[in-house]
Structures are given as C-alpha cells and as structure tokens.
C-alpha cells in the first residue's frame, strides 16, 4: 500500500511541476515583467503588472528623431507573438506593434518579421 501511495504522490508532484513550468513558459504577461536593457544602445524597457511600460521613445525607432522617456501601456497578443505599445509623445498618439519573443532572459523585438532584431536582456535584481 505504501508503494502505491508513493507512486501516486510522485506522479502528482511530477504533473504539478510540469503544469507550473508550462504555465510560466506559456505566459509572457508574467515573464515580461521587470526591466530589460539593450547592451548595445543602453535603452531599457520596464514592464509593470498593470499593463504599464516605461522606455525611451528612441528605442522604438520611429520615423521622427525624438529622444525622451515615455510612459505608456502595452498589450500582448500571445497567439500572434506580438506586443503593442500605446503612448503619447509631444502631443502625438502612437500605437506601435512589434513581433516579440522571450527566451530565457532575452526579449527580442522586431518591427516586421524580416527586420533587424532588437535584443534586450533582463536585469535580475
């Protein structure tokens, strides 16, 4: 009887651990939280639980040569692997969508599928 209980307990723990692992891997809304920095440009994105984001506007490589920090919102579309940044800067409203990928501690943003990637590393503090 003890062997059966031990086997059931081991299976339950394995299934539970696998569920937690896959829930975290498949949940970019939680994994993206925190500060991410691009080593080449020193630009950083900081993502918050409430859907808010802080970043330097020049990090998004807009047509205009603006420089300055903005606070805005972000929305993630998991099914399309896209993230949209919604913000205002100098009275103009922006809605910029990027392809994104999170692997380990690297966040990759691309304006279009074939554009040059912008890679940000997570600041672990």
FIKOLZA-1660 file (N, C-alpha, C; in steps of 0.1 Angstrom, whole numbers, plus 5000, padded with zeros to 4 digits):
% residues 125
   i   px   py   pz ch aa at
   1 5008 4988 5000  A  X  N
   1 5000 5000 5000  A  X CA
   1 5009 5013 5000  A  X  C
   2 5020 5012 5007  A  X  N
   2 5029 5024 5008  A  X CA
   2 5035 5027 4994  A  X  C
   3 5038 5016 4986  A  X  N
   3 5043 5018 4973  A  X CA
   3 5033 5025 4964  A  X  C
   4 5021 5021 4965  A  X  N
   4 5011 5027 4957  A  X CA
   4 5009 5042 4960  A  X  C
   5 5009 5045 4973  A  X  N
   5 5008 5059 4977  A  X CA
   5 5020 5067 4973  A  X  C
   6 5032 5061 4974  A  X  N
   6 5045 5068 4969  A  X CA
   6 5044 5070 4954  A  X  C
   7 5039 5061 4947  A  X  N
   7 5039 5062 4932  A  X CA
   7 5029 5073 4929  A  X  C
   8 5017 5073 4935  A  X  N
   8 5007 5083 4932  A  X CA
   8 5012 5097 4936  A  X  C
   9 5019 5098 4947  A  X  N
   9 5024 5111 4952  A  X CA
   9 5035 5116 4942  A  X  C
  10 5044 5107 4937  A  X  N
  10 5054 5110 4928  A  X CA
  10 5048 5115 4915  A  X  C
  11 5038 5108 4910  A  X  N
  11 5031 5112 4897  A  X CA
  11 5025 5126 4899  A  X  C
  12 5018 5128 4910  A  X  N
  12 5011 5141 4913  A  X CA
  12 5021 5152 4913  A  X  C
  13 5032 5150 4920  A  X  N
  13 5043 5161 4921  A  X CA
  13 5049 5163 4907  A  X  C
  14 5051 5153 4899  A  X  N
  14 5056 5155 4886  A  X CA
  14 5047 5163 4877  A  X  C
  15 5034 5159 4877  A  X  N
  15 5024 5166 4869  A  X CA
  15 5022 5180 4874  A  X  C
  16 5023 5182 4887  A  X  N
  16 5022 5196 4892  A  X CA
  16 5033 5205 4888  A  X  C
  17 5045 5199 4889  A  X  N
  17 5057 5207 4885  A  X CA
  17 5057 5210 4870  A  X  C
  18 5053 5200 4862  A  X  N
  18 5051 5202 4847  A  X CA
  18 5041 5213 4844  A  X  C
  19 5030 5213 4851  A  X  N
  19 5019 5223 4849  A  X CA
  19 5025 5237 4852  A  X  C
  20 5031 5238 4864  A  X  N
  20 5037 5251 4868  A  X CA
  20 5047 5256 4857  A  X  C
  21 5056 5247 4853  A  X  N
  21 5066 5250 4843  A  X CA
  21 5060 5255 4830  A  X  C
  22 5050 5248 4825  A  X  N
  22 5044 5251 4812  A  X CA
  22 5035 5264 4813  A  X  C
  23 5030 5266 4825  A  X  N
  23 5022 5278 4827  A  X CA
  23 5031 5290 4827  A  X  C
  24 5043 5289 4833  A  X  N
  24 5052 5301 4832  A  X CA
  24 5058 5303 4818  A  X  C
  25 5061 5292 4812  A  X  N
  25 5067 5293 4798  A  X CA
  25 5057 5299 4789  A  X  C
  26 5044 5295 4790  A  X  N
  26 5034 5300 4781  A  X CA
  26 5027 5313 4785  A  X  C
  27 5033 5320 4795  A  X  N
  27 5027 5332 4800  A  X CA
  27 5036 5343 4799  A  X  C
  28 5037 5349 4787  A  X  N
  28 5046 5361 4785  A  X CA
  28 5042 5373 4794  A  X  C
  29 5029 5374 4797  A  X  N
  29 5025 5385 4805  A  X CA
  29 5032 5385 4819  A  X  C
  30 5035 5374 4824  A  X  N
  30 5043 5373 4837  A  X CA
  30 5058 5374 4835  A  X  C
  31 5062 5367 4824  A  X  N
  31 5077 5366 4822  A  X CA
  31 5083 5380 4818  A  X  C
  32 5075 5388 4811  A  X  N
  32 5080 5401 4806  A  X CA
  32 5081 5411 4817  A  X  C
  33 5075 5409 4829  A  X  N
  33 5076 5419 4839  A  X CA
  33 5090 5422 4844  A  X  C
  34 5093 5434 4846  A  X  N
  34 5107 5438 4851  A  X CA
  34 5114 5447 4840  A  X  C
  35 5126 5449 4842  A  X  N
  35 5134 5458 4834  A  X CA
  35 5143 5450 4825  A  X  C
  36 5143 5454 4812  A  X  N
  36 5151 5448 4801  A  X CA
  36 5160 5458 4795  A  X  C
  37 5173 5455 4793  A  X  N
  37 5182 5465 4787  A  X CA
  37 5189 5460 4775  A  X  C
  38 5191 5468 4765  A  X  N
  38 5198 5465 4753  A  X CA
  38 5213 5469 4756  A  X  C
  39 5222 5460 4755  A  X  N
  39 5236 5463 4758  A  X CA
  39 5242 5472 4748  A  X  C
  40 5238 5471 4736  A  X  N
  40 5244 5480 4725  A  X CA
  40 5240 5494 4726  A  X  C
  41 5227 5497 4729  A  X  N
  41 5222 5511 4730  A  X CA
  41 5220 5516 4744  A  X  C
  42 5220 5507 4754  A  X  N
  42 5217 5510 4768  A  X CA
  42 5203 5515 4770  A  X  C
  43 5194 5513 4760  A  X  N
  43 5180 5516 4761  A  X CA
  43 5173 5505 4770  A  X  C
  44 5164 5509 4778  A  X  N
  44 5157 5499 4787  A  X CA
  44 5142 5500 4786  A  X  C
  45 5135 5489 4786  A  X  N
  45 5121 5488 4788  A  X CA
  45 5118 5483 4802  A  X  C
  46 5108 5489 4809  A  X  N
  46 5104 5484 4822  A  X CA
  46 5089 5481 4821  A  X  C
  47 5086 5469 4823  A  X  N
  47 5072 5464 4822  A  X CA
  47 5066 5462 4836  A  X  C
  48 5054 5467 4838  A  X  N
  48 5047 5465 4851  A  X CA
  48 5035 5457 4850  A  X  C
  49 5030 5451 4861  A  X  N
  49 5019 5442 4862  A  X CA
  49 5006 5449 4857  A  X  C
  50 5004 5462 4858  A  X  N
  50 4992 5468 4855  A  X CA
  50 4991 5472 4840  A  X  C
  51 5000 5466 4832  A  X  N
  51 5000 5469 4817  A  X CA
  51 5007 5482 4814  A  X  C
  52 5014 5488 4823  A  X  N
  52 5022 5500 4820  A  X CA
  52 5036 5496 4816  A  X  C
  53 5042 5506 4809  A  X  N
  53 5056 5504 4804  A  X CA
  53 5063 5517 4804  A  X  C
  54 5076 5517 4807  A  X  N
  54 5084 5529 4806  A  X CA
  54 5096 5526 4797  A  X  C
  55 5099 5535 4788  A  X  N
  55 5110 5533 4779  A  X CA
  55 5114 5546 4772  A  X  C
  56 5126 5547 4767  A  X  N
  56 5130 5559 4759  A  X CA
  56 5124 5557 4745  A  X  C
  57 5117 5568 4740  A  X  N
  57 5110 5567 4728  A  X CA
  57 5119 5564 4716  A  X  C
  58 5131 5567 4717  A  X  N
  58 5141 5564 4706  A  X CA
  58 5143 5549 4704  A  X  C
  59 5140 5541 4714  A  X  N
  59 5141 5526 4714  A  X CA
  59 5132 5520 4703  A  X  C
  60 5121 5527 4700  A  X  N
  60 5112 5521 4690  A  X CA
  60 5115 5526 4676  A  X  C
  61 5125 5533 4674  A  X  N
  61 5130 5537 4660  A  X CA
  61 5118 5542 4652  A  X  C
  62 5112 5553 4657  A  X  N
  62 5101 5559 4649  A  X CA
  62 5107 5567 4638  A  X  C
  63 5098 5571 4629  A  X  N
  63 5103 5579 4617  A  X CA
  63 5109 5592 4622  A  X  C
  64 5104 5598 4633  A  X  N
  64 5109 5611 4638  A  X CA
  64 5121 5608 4647  A  X  C
  65 5130 5617 4647  A  X  N
  65 5142 5615 4656  A  X CA
  65 5139 5621 4670  A  X  C
  66 5129 5616 4677  A  X  N
  66 5126 5620 4690  A  X CA
  66 5135 5614 4700  A  X  C
  67 5138 5620 4711  A  X  N
  67 5145 5614 4722  A  X CA
  67 5138 5619 4735  A  X  C
  68 5136 5609 4743  A  X  N
  68 5130 5612 4756  A  X CA
  68 5123 5600 4762  A  X  C
  69 5121 5600 4775  A  X  N
  69 5114 5589 4781  A  X CA
  69 5099 5590 4781  A  X  C
  70 5092 5579 4779  A  X  N
  70 5078 5579 4779  A  X CA
  70 5072 5568 4788  A  X  C
  71 5060 5571 4793  A  X  N
  71 5053 5560 4800  A  X CA
  71 5040 5558 4792  A  X  C
  72 5037 5545 4790  A  X  N
  72 5026 5542 4782  A  X CA
  72 5020 5528 4787  A  X  C
  73 5013 5522 4777  A  X  N
  73 5008 5509 4780  A  X CA
  73 5012 5499 4770  A  X  C
  74 5011 5486 4774  A  X  N
  74 5015 5476 4764  A  X CA
  74 5004 5465 4765  A  X  C
  75 5002 5458 4753  A  X  N
  75 4992 5447 4752  A  X CA
  75 4999 5436 4745  A  X  C
  76 4998 5424 4750  A  X  N
  76 5004 5412 4744  A  X CA
  76 4994 5404 4737  A  X  C
  77 4996 5400 4724  A  X  N
  77 4988 5390 4717  A  X CA
  77 4996 5378 4716  A  X  C
  78 4994 5368 4725  A  X  N
  78 5001 5356 4726  A  X CA
  78 5000 5348 4713  A  X  C
  79 4988 5347 4708  A  X  N
  79 4986 5339 4696  A  X CA
  79 4993 5343 4684  A  X  C
  80 4996 5356 4683  A  X  N
  80 5004 5362 4672  A  X CA
  80 5018 5365 4675  A  X  C
  81 5022 5363 4688  A  X  N
  81 5035 5367 4693  A  X CA
  81 5038 5382 4690  A  X  C
  82 5029 5390 4693  A  X  N
  82 5030 5405 4691  A  X CA
  82 5028 5413 4703  A  X  C
  83 5035 5424 4705  A  X  N
  83 5033 5433 4716  A  X CA
  83 5030 5447 4710  A  X  C
  84 5021 5454 4715  A  X  N
  84 5017 5467 4711  A  X CA
  84 5020 5477 4722  A  X  C
  85 5027 5488 4718  A  X  N
  85 5030 5499 4727  A  X CA
  85 5021 5510 4724  A  X  C
  86 5013 5515 4734  A  X  N
  86 5004 5526 4732  A  X CA
  86 5009 5538 4741  A  X  C
  87 5012 5549 4735  A  X  N
  87 5017 5560 4743  A  X CA
  87 5015 5573 4735  A  X  C
  88 5017 5584 4742  A  X  N
  88 5017 5598 4737  A  X CA
  88 5030 5604 4739  A  X  C
  89 5035 5612 4728  A  X  N
  89 5047 5619 4729  A  X CA
  89 5046 5632 4721  A  X  C
  90 5049 5643 4728  A  X  N
  90 5048 5656 4721  A  X CA
  90 5034 5658 4715  A  X  C
  91 5024 5653 4722  A  X  N
  91 5010 5655 4717  A  X CA
  91 5006 5646 4707  A  X  C
  92 5014 5637 4702  A  X  N
  92 5011 5627 4692  A  X CA
  92 5008 5614 4699  A  X  C
  93 4998 5607 4694  A  X  N
  93 4995 5594 4700  A  X CA
  93 5001 5583 4691  A  X  C
  94 5006 5573 4697  A  X  N
  94 5013 5562 4689  A  X CA
  94 5007 5549 4694  A  X  C
  95 5007 5540 4684  A  X  N
  95 5002 5526 4686  A  X CA
  95 5012 5517 4678  A  X  C
  96 5023 5513 4684  A  X  N
  96 5034 5506 4677  A  X CA
  96 5033 5491 4680  A  X  C
  97 5033 5483 4670  A  X  N
  97 5032 5468 4672  A  X CA
  97 5045 5462 4667  A  X  C
  98 5050 5453 4675  A  X  N
  98 5062 5446 4672  A  X CA
  98 5060 5430 4674  A  X  C
  99 5067 5423 4666  A  X  N
  99 5068 5408 4669  A  X CA
  99 5078 5407 4681  A  X  C
 100 5075 5398 4690  A  X  N
 100 5083 5396 4702  A  X CA
 100 5085 5381 4705  A  X  C
 101 5096 5379 4711  A  X  N
 101 5100 5365 4716  A  X CA
 101 5107 5366 4729  A  X  C
 102 5104 5358 4738  A  X  N
 102 5111 5357 4751  A  X CA
 102 5117 5343 4752  A  X  C
 103 5130 5343 4753  A  X  N
 103 5137 5330 4755  A  X CA
 103 5147 5332 4766  A  X  C
 104 5146 5325 4777  A  X  N
 104 5154 5326 4789  A  X CA
 104 5153 5340 4794  A  X  C
 105 5165 5348 4794  A  X  N
 105 5165 5361 4798  A  X CA
 105 5167 5371 4787  A  X  C
 106 5162 5368 4775  A  X  N
 106 5163 5376 4763  A  X CA
 106 5150 5379 4757  A  X  C
 107 5147 5392 4755  A  X  N
 107 5135 5397 4749  A  X CA
 107 5139 5402 4735  A  X  C
 108 5133 5397 4725  A  X  N
 108 5137 5401 4711  A  X CA
 108 5124 5408 4705  A  X  C
 109 5126 5420 4700  A  X  N
 109 5116 5428 4693  A  X CA
 109 5120 5430 4679  A  X  C
 110 5110 5429 4670  A  X  N
 110 5112 5431 4656  A  X CA
 110 5100 5439 4650  A  X  C
 111 5103 5450 4643  A  X  N
 111 5092 5458 4637  A  X CA
 111 5084 5449 4627  A  X  C
 112 5091 5443 4618  A  X  N
 112 5085 5433 4609  A  X CA
 112 5092 5420 4610  A  X  C
 113 5087 5409 4605  A  X  N
 113 5093 5396 4607  A  X CA
 113 5107 5395 4602  A  X  C
 114 5110 5403 4591  A  X  N
 114 5123 5402 4585  A  X CA
 114 5132 5414 4589  A  X  C
 115 5128 5423 4598  A  X  N
 115 5136 5434 4602  A  X CA
 115 5147 5430 4612  A  X  C
 116 5156 5439 4614  A  X  N
 116 5167 5437 4623  A  X CA
 116 5162 5435 4638  A  X  C
 117 5166 5425 4645  A  X  N
 117 5161 5423 4659  A  X CA
 117 5167 5433 4668  A  X  C
 118 5160 5437 4678  A  X  N
 118 5164 5444 4690  A  X CA
 118 5164 5435 4702  A  X  C
 119 5175 5432 4708  A  X  N
 119 5176 5422 4718  A  X CA
 119 5178 5429 4732  A  X  C
 120 5170 5426 4741  A  X  N
 120 5171 5432 4755  A  X CA
 120 5173 5420 4765  A  X  C
 121 5182 5422 4774  A  X  N
 121 5184 5412 4785  A  X CA
 121 5178 5417 4798  A  X  C
 122 5172 5407 4805  A  X  N
 122 5165 5410 4817  A  X CA
 122 5175 5414 4828  A  X  C
 123 5172 5425 4835  A  X  N
 123 5180 5429 4846  A  X CA
 123 5175 5421 4858  A  X  C
 124 5184 5412 4864  A  X  N
 124 5180 5404 4875  A  X CA
 124 5185 5412 4888  A  X  C
 125 5175 5417 4896  A  X  N
 125 5178 5424 4908  A  X CA
 125 5171 5418 4919  A  X  C
% end
